[in-house]
């Protein structure tokens, strides 16, 4: 595996150099990051497809981006039948492409969705555009799995004071606008964790965060205690 990755890097480095020279440093780096994400995304989805042959249907599936991927749901919800279908860096656009592998094939009793922060940070999307994609995701689940309970979690606050680079273009005003839109989607249980995680200034609490964007174990404990009220 190590030799395989080295080989990929040896191939990519001159290509990135070409794009960086032709379009500028940022364009070359952005192109590389998008390529690496697609490769990782495809590998994760293919892995889910394989794993789904062994799952027990009727459980609880957590679906999201890296905040879900890093969530140790098997430990925190050990008394439940749970699965984690988080992919780091994913967006609502990506989730629309993997509904089969991440939700439909599992035929869950409950699906817990957390998605949208990367739409701001990666796609520079408008809250209404993110809302429309999430609404399409939920409508697809409702059509395909009419008995499945859908829990939609609010997008979490960020704290640019901790690490502006990690937070990027995300800001809490846009996140709050998106959460208000999410709350209007019919047929779901909306869970507002934004207020549970924010500090007095409306930012993600330092004691709950890794670097202003991702959640640490203190934060996940708060999230777990709240989510268990809805299961």
Secondary structure, 3 states (H helix, E strand, C coil): CHHHHHHHHHHHHHHHHHHHHHHCHHHHHHHHHHHHHHHHHHHHHHHHHHHHHHCCCCCEEEEECHHHHCCCHHHHCCCCCEEEEECCCCCHHHHHHCHHHHCHHHCCCEEEEECCHHHHHCCCCCHHHHHHHHHHHHHHHHHHCCCCEEEEECCCCCCCCCCHHHHCCCCHHHHHHHHHHHCCCCCCEEECCHHHHECCCCCECHHHECCCCCECHHHHHHHHHHHHHHC
